[in-house]
Amino acid sequence: MRVSTEIADRIIEIATREGAALGKALSIAVVDVGGYIVAIRRNDGARPLTPSIALSKAYSAAIMQRPTNMLQAWAEHEPVFFSQIATMGWQPIVATQGGITLKKDGEFLGGIGIVRRHCR
């Protein structure tokens, strides 16, 4: 199974709606299992750099096959090694909140990256 543009657009639509309800301007990226862009959006009010950050979060979750917050301990305990790994792909690998794996029936499909900005 793969992440279709229809699925990616639906994820972005839901995230945008939920973010707006919380007063957050979001940038959202959805990538496939290889970390390649399926869809990306910077909503009104989101800062210009945030789509790139969202893409790095989605990419990291997809290729590392775990949420990006789970990479934080690794980055803290082995900073030199992690800093080398972080530059090996076509996008930076990040250890922070906001990168989520996308799975269905136990199969990795890709990743989602979200960056938020408070707008109220």
NORHU-V262209 format. One record per backbone hydrogen bond with DSSP energy under -1.0 kcal/mol. NH is the residue of the N-H (numbers start at 1). CO is the residue of the C=O. If there is no record, write none. Layout:
NH/CO  NH/CO
//
This chain:
8/4  9/5  10/6  11/7  12/8  13/9  14/10  15/11  16/12  17/13  18/14  19/15  20/16  21/17  22/18  23/20  24/19  25/117  27/115  28/41  29/113  30/39  31/111  32/36  35/32  38/30  39/30  41/28  43/26  46/43  50/47  53/49  54/50  55/51  56/52  57/53  58/54  59/55  60/56  61/57  62/58  63/59  64/60  68/99  70/67  71/68  75/71  76/72  77/73  78/74  82/78  83/79  84/80  85/81  86/82  87/84  88/85  93/86  100/112  102/110  104/107  107/104  109/102  110/102  111/31  112/100  113/29  114/98  115/27  117/25  119/23
//
